[in-house]
Amino acid sequence: MMPDLTCYLVLDEALCGPIGMVETARRAVDGGAGVVQLRMKDATTAERIAAGRAIQAAIGTRAAFVVNDDVDAAEALHADGVHVGQGDTPPQAVRARIGADRLLGLSVETEAHARAVDAGLVDYVGVGPVRATATKPGHAAPTGWDGLARIIAAAPVPAVAIGGVTAEDSARAVAAGATGLAVVSAICGQPDPEAAARAIFARVSTATEAHA
């Protein structure tokens, strides 16, 4: 079942700072985050599993828990899903591993990427980066809002906007066709992750109602 994509948290260990990933996840889910993605690009599978277990214990079943790229870690954790980028494990291979009942998300950066999405394999896409962002070095050129709208229009599955987006961008993201915002620094490292998540959830929800 598709989780609530309104507020999608991508955890960054360094950005979470003294609050830490576990407490950031807990508070963000308290504030309405419907998905928590563990993205630890430089960690080992064992490290991702250890971190994932702690995060799962903190959020329970209140939000979907997704692992970035590491299918072995996702399997060990019985995660709700896996998210991959264009240079990661191909969606076909991931779906073959995780089966039909788990989520599979895919990052797309261009209209060609979006048109190539197989809705029989992929459940949702993360589209961006909308803006340049320091949380993902070497990212693709920013899409901007017009580019975001074009890419989402080409995608056959629900989309979240990612890349330097904040609660203030909710109306523009929804107008571009986004179902929600996928954020890193807008929650990680904020003094009150719960309030940050609540603001995103509320503003995206309001924009979605107004746009309906």
C-alpha positions in Angstrom: 0.0 0.0 0.0 1.3 3.5 -0.9 2.3 5.4 2.2 1.5 9.1 2.8 4.1 10.9 0.6 3.1 14.4 1.9 6.2 14.7 4.1 9.0 12.4 3.1 12.1 12.5 5.3 15.5 11.5 4.0 17.8 11.0 6.9 21.4 12.5 6.8 23.5 11.4 9.7 25.9 14.4 9.6 23.1 16.9 9.3 21.1 15.4 12.1 23.9 16.5 14.4 23.5 16.1 18.2 19.8 15.2 17.9 20.8 12.1 15.9 19.0 10.2 13.2 16.9 8.1 15.5 15.4 11.0 17.5 15.1 13.1 14.3 13.0 10.3 12.8 10.9 9.8 15.9 10.1 13.5 16.1 9.5 13.9 12.4 7.0 11.1 12.4 5.3 12.7 15.4 5.0 15.8 13.2 3.4 13.9 10.3 6.2 12.4 8.2 4.8 9.4 6.3 8.0 8.0 5.0 11.5 7.8 6.5 14.4 6.9 4.2 17.7 5.8 5.6 20.4 7.2 3.3 24.0 6.3 4.5 26.0 6.3 1.3 29.4 5.8 2.9 28.3 3.2 5.5 28.7 -0.6 5.4 25.6 -2.8 5.1 26.2 -3.8 8.8 26.2 -0.2 9.8 23.0 0.5 7.9 21.3 -2.5 9.5 22.3 -1.3 13.0 21.0 2.2 12.3 17.9 0.9 10.6 17.0 -1.3 13.6 17.2 1.7 15.9 15.1 3.9 13.6 12.5 1.2 13.2 12.2 0.8 16.9 11.7 4.6 17.2 9.0 5.0 14.5 7.3 1.6 14.7 4.6 1.2 12.1 3.6 4.9 12.1 5.5 5.6 8.9 7.0 3.6 6.1 10.7 2.8 6.5 12.7 2.8 3.3 16.4 2.0 2.7 18.4 3.8 0.1 19.9 1.4 -2.5 21.2 -1.3 -0.1 18.8 -4.2 -0.8 20.7 -6.6 1.5 20.2 -4.1 4.4 16.5 -3.7 3.4 16.0 -7.4 3.4 17.7 -7.9 6.8 15.5 -5.2 8.3 12.3 -6.3 6.6 12.0 -2.7 5.5 8.9 -1.4 3.8 10.8 -0.6 0.7 13.9 0.5 -1.2 14.8 3.7 -3.0 17.3 3.7 -5.8 18.9 6.4 -8.0 19.8 6.3 -11.6 23.3 5.0 -10.9 22.2 2.4 -8.3 20.9 -1.1 -8.6 18.4 -1.2 -11.6 14.7 -1.2 -10.6 14.1 -4.6 -12.3 16.8 -6.2 -10.1 15.5 -4.6 -7.0 11.9 -5.6 -7.6 13.1 -9.2 -8.3 14.7 -9.2 -4.8 12.1 -7.5 -2.8 8.9 -8.9 -4.3 5.7 -7.3 -5.3 4.5 -6.2 -1.9 7.2 -3.7 -0.9 7.7 -0.1 -2.0 10.2 0.7 -4.8 11.1 4.4 -5.3 13.3 5.8 -8.0 15.1 9.1 -8.4 14.5 10.8 -11.7 16.3 13.9 -13.0 15.0 14.4 -16.5 11.9 13.9 -18.6 13.6 11.0 -20.3 14.2 9.3 -17.0 10.5 9.9 -16.1 9.2 8.5 -19.4 11.3 5.4 -18.9 9.7 4.6 -15.6 7.9 1.2 -15.6 4.8 1.7 -13.4 4.7 -2.1 -13.0 8.0 -2.0 -11.1 8.3 1.5 -9.6 5.7 2.8 -7.1 6.8 6.5 -6.8 9.6 8.8 -8.1 11.6 11.5 -6.4 12.1 14.3 -8.9 14.9 16.8 -8.7 17.0 18.4 -7.5 14.7 21.4 -7.7 17.5 23.6 -6.4 21.2 23.0 -6.0 21.8 21.3 -2.6 24.8 20.5 -0.5 23.3 17.3 0.9 23.9 15.3 -2.3 27.3 16.1 -3.9 27.6 15.7 -7.6 23.8 15.9 -8.2 22.3 16.7 -11.6 21.6 20.2 -12.8 18.6 21.7 -10.8 15.3 21.3 -12.6 13.7 24.6 -11.4 9.9 24.7 -11.0 9.1 24.5 -14.7 11.4 21.6 -15.2 9.9 19.9 -12.2 6.4 20.2 -13.7 7.6 18.8 -17.0 9.3 15.8 -15.4 6.3 15.0 -13.1 4.0 15.2 -16.1 6.1 12.6 -17.9 6.1 10.2 -14.9 3.4 7.5 -14.7 3.5 7.2 -10.9 3.2 9.7 -8.0 6.1 12.1 -7.5 7.7 13.9 -4.6 9.9 17.0 -5.2 13.4 16.9 -3.7 16.4 19.1 -3.7 16.6 22.2 -1.5 12.8 22.3 -1.0 11.2 23.6 2.2 7.7 24.1 3.6 7.6 27.5 1.9 7.8 25.7 -1.5 4.7 23.6 -0.9 2.3 25.6 -3.1 4.8 25.7 -6.0 5.6 21.9 -5.7 1.9 21.0 -5.6 1.2 23.2 -8.6 3.9 21.4 -10.4 2.1 18.1 -9.7 4.0 16.9 -6.7 2.3 14.7 -4.2 4.6 15.8 -1.4 8.0 17.1 -0.5 11.1 14.9 0.2 13.4 16.8 2.4 16.7 16.4 4.2 17.9 19.7 5.7 14.4 21.1 6.1 14.1 18.6 9.0 17.5 17.1 9.7 19.4 19.5 11.9 16.4 21.7 12.6 16.1 22.6 16.3 12.6 21.1 16.4 12.2 18.3 13.8 8.6 17.7 14.8 7.6 21.3 14.2 9.5 21.3 10.9 7.7 18.1 9.7 4.3 19.4 10.9 4.8 22.6 8.9 5.6 20.7 5.7 2.7 18.4 6.2 0.2 21.2 6.9 1.4 23.4 4.0 1.5 20.6 1.4 -2.0 19.4 2.6 -3.4 22.9 2.4 -1.9 23.5 -1.1 -3.2 20.1 -2.3 -6.8 20.9 -1.1 -6.6 24.3 -2.8 -5.3 22.8 -6.0 -7.9 20.1 -6.2 
